Amino acid sequence: MGTMIVSKITSKAQTTIPQAVRKALGLRAGDSLTYVIEDGRVILMRSEAASADDPFAAFTEWAGEADSRAYAGF
């Protein structure tokens, strides 16, 4: 197991991302995070920014092949 870092959750369900984690992920103010839940664990990753040229990039439920064909000209 790697390095273990602990942070607390406030009454509003907020937490501060520890400096070591921010540094490891290259996080800066305004960055987005992705949470993956697997087998009772959460994996925290830096999200890749959606392309401004693709207005549908944020809608992953439209990522199927049929939708790609239907919206190919947009």
MIDREN-724231 format. One record per residue (C-alpha): x, y, z; residue number from 1. Coordinates in steps of 0.25 Angstrom, whole numbers, padded with zeros to 4 digits. Each point is the difference from the previous one (the first is absolute). Layout:
<recs>
@xx->X yy->Y zz->Z seq->NUM $
...
</recs>
This chain:
<recs>
@xx->0000 yy->0000 zz->0000 seq->1 $
@xx->0005 yy->0014 zz->-0003 seq->2 $
@xx->0001 yy->0012 zz->0009 seq->3 $
@xx->-0013 yy->0003 zz->0008 seq->4 $
@xx->-0005 yy->0014 zz->0002 seq->5 $
@xx->-0012 yy->0004 zz->0009 seq->6 $
@xx->-0009 yy->0012 zz->-0001 seq->7 $
@xx->-0013 yy->0003 zz->0007 seq->8 $
@xx->-0014 yy->0003 zz->-0005 seq->9 $
@xx->-0007 yy->0012 zz->0005 seq->10 $
@xx->-0015 yy->0000 zz->0004 seq->11 $
@xx->-0003 yy->0005 zz->-0015 seq->12 $
@xx->0007 yy->-0013 zz->-0005 seq->13 $
@xx->0012 yy->0009 zz->-0005 seq->14 $
@xx->0015 yy->-0004 zz->0001 seq->15 $
@xx->0013 yy->0007 zz->-0003 seq->16 $
@xx->0009 yy->-0008 zz->-0010 seq->17 $
@xx->0013 yy->-0002 zz->0007 seq->18 $
@xx->0012 yy->0007 zz->-0007 seq->19 $
@xx->0007 yy->-0013 zz->-0002 seq->20 $
@xx->-0012 yy->-0005 zz->-0008 seq->21 $
@xx->-0001 yy->0013 zz->-0008 seq->22 $
@xx->0014 yy->-0001 zz->-0004 seq->23 $
@xx->0000 yy->-0014 zz->-0004 seq->24 $
@xx->-0012 yy->0002 zz->-0009 seq->25 $
@xx->0005 yy->0014 zz->-0005 seq->26 $
@xx->-0013 yy->0006 zz->0005 seq->27 $
@xx->-0003 yy->0015 zz->0000 seq->28 $
@xx->-0012 yy->0009 zz->0003 seq->29 $
@xx->-0011 yy->-0002 zz->-0010 seq->30 $
@xx->0004 yy->-0015 zz->-0003 seq->31 $
@xx->-0010 yy->-0011 zz->0000 seq->32 $
@xx->0001 yy->-0013 zz->0007 seq->33 $
@xx->-0005 yy->-0014 zz->-0004 seq->34 $
@xx->-0004 yy->-0010 zz->0010 seq->35 $
@xx->0000 yy->-0015 zz->-0003 seq->36 $
@xx->-0007 yy->-0009 zz->0010 seq->37 $
@xx->0005 yy->-0015 zz->0000 seq->38 $
@xx->-0001 yy->-0011 zz->0010 seq->39 $
@xx->-0002 yy->0010 zz->0012 seq->40 $
@xx->0011 yy->0009 zz->-0004 seq->41 $
@xx->0000 yy->0014 zz->-0007 seq->42 $
@xx->0011 yy->0003 zz->-0011 seq->43 $
@xx->0002 yy->0015 zz->-0001 seq->44 $
@xx->0005 yy->0005 zz->-0013 seq->45 $
@xx->0002 yy->0014 zz->-0007 seq->46 $
@xx->-0011 yy->0001 zz->-0011 seq->47 $
@xx->0004 yy->0004 zz->-0014 seq->48 $
@xx->-0006 yy->0013 zz->-0005 seq->49 $
@xx->-0011 yy->-0002 zz->-0010 seq->50 $
@xx->0003 yy->0006 zz->-0013 seq->51 $
@xx->-0007 yy->0013 zz->-0003 seq->52 $
@xx->-0002 yy->-0005 zz->-0014 seq->53 $
@xx->-0008 yy->-0011 zz->0004 seq->54 $
@xx->-0013 yy->0005 zz->0007 seq->55 $
@xx->-0004 yy->-0015 zz->0002 seq->56 $
@xx->0013 yy->-0004 zz->0007 seq->57 $
@xx->-0006 yy->0002 zz->0014 seq->58 $
@xx->-0012 yy->-0009 zz->-0003 seq->59 $
@xx->0006 yy->-0014 zz->0002 seq->60 $
@xx->-0013 yy->-0007 zz->-0001 seq->61 $
@xx->0000 yy->0005 zz->-0015 seq->62 $
@xx->0013 yy->-0008 zz->-0003 seq->63 $
@xx->-0006 yy->-0012 zz->-0007 seq->64 $
@xx->0002 yy->-0003 zz->-0014 seq->65 $
@xx->-0014 yy->0003 zz->-0004 seq->66 $
@xx->0001 yy->0014 zz->0006 seq->67 $
@xx->0013 yy->0002 zz->-0007 seq->68 $
@xx->-0006 yy->-0003 zz->-0013 seq->69 $
@xx->-0012 yy->0008 zz->0002 seq->70 $
@xx->0008 yy->0013 zz->0005 seq->71 $
@xx->0011 yy->-0002 zz->-0010 seq->72 $
@xx->-0003 yy->0013 zz->-0008 seq->73 $
@xx->-0001 yy->0009 zz->0012 seq->74 $
</recs>
